Amino acid sequence: MKENILLDKSYKFSLGIIKMYQDIINQKREFVLSKQLLRSGTSIGANVAEANGAISRSDFSAKISIAYKEGLETKY
């Protein structure tokens, strides 16, 4: 299978987001925003994976655009 740098990086990013979320929860510091961070941060990789399985260019474009938007939300 061909290497996919974007998929690999988004997967590693998701693992980092999960670890950060667990640290925040373990310290009992915050709950509402950290859950949203978990959702948007892990959604990036999920949408990249969906884009890789796209059935058309437009399907790929739609999925990768969602991943990009989730990245913007996570950054915010």
Legacy VTK file of the C-alpha trace (Angstrom):
# vtk DataFile Version 3.0
C-alpha trace
ASCII
DATASET POLYDATA
POINTS 76 float
0.000 0.000 0.000
1.247 3.483 -0.881
2.378 5.727 1.982
-0.087 8.480 2.851
1.643 11.268 4.749
-1.567 13.198 5.430
-3.296 10.137 6.857
-0.258 9.297 9.010
0.067 12.843 10.350
-3.635 13.227 11.046
-3.618 9.883 12.903
-0.676 10.964 15.067
-2.380 14.306 15.651
-5.519 12.489 16.820
-3.470 10.466 19.298
-1.988 13.697 20.668
-5.439 15.243 20.982
-6.689 12.174 22.862
-3.723 12.347 25.256
-4.295 16.054 25.857
-7.991 15.420 26.520
-7.164 12.664 29.001
-4.686 14.930 30.802
-7.264 17.719 31.072
-9.921 15.332 32.386
-7.516 13.680 34.855
-6.676 17.106 36.280
-10.407 17.888 36.503
-9.690 21.257 34.864
-12.332 21.525 32.145
-15.003 19.442 30.458
-17.121 21.255 27.875
-14.450 22.746 25.613
-12.139 19.764 25.991
-14.872 17.474 24.644
-15.289 19.716 21.608
-11.514 19.703 21.108
-11.592 15.902 21.226
-14.394 15.726 18.652
-12.939 18.204 16.166
-9.331 17.042 16.582
-10.070 13.389 15.980
-12.518 14.167 13.191
-9.685 15.429 10.989
-8.161 11.979 10.555
-11.541 10.330 10.170
-12.408 12.646 7.288
-8.996 12.166 5.670
-9.572 8.403 5.838
-13.012 8.860 4.261
-11.492 11.019 1.533
-9.065 8.201 0.717
-12.038 5.942 0.070
-13.848 8.488 -2.071
-15.670 7.235 -5.150
-15.149 10.403 -7.178
-13.080 13.572 -7.265
-15.996 15.591 -5.954
-16.512 13.127 -3.094
-12.790 13.368 -2.269
-12.945 17.167 -2.407
-15.949 17.292 -0.083
-14.356 14.992 2.514
-10.958 16.682 2.459
-12.687 20.070 2.794
-14.453 18.845 5.917
-11.105 17.675 7.330
-9.671 21.137 6.640
-12.594 22.843 8.371
-12.251 20.561 11.383
-8.587 21.551 11.514
-9.561 25.222 11.572
-12.058 24.556 14.350
-9.458 22.641 16.368
-6.946 25.460 15.935
-9.511 27.992 17.153
LINES 1 77
76 0 1 2 3 4 5 6 7 8 9 10 11 12 13 14 15 16 17 18 19 20 21 22 23 24 25 26 27 28 29 30 31 32 33 34 35 36 37 38 39 40 41 42 43 44 45 46 47 48 49 50 51 52 53 54 55 56 57 58 59 60 61 62 63 64 65 66 67 68 69 70 71 72 73 74 75
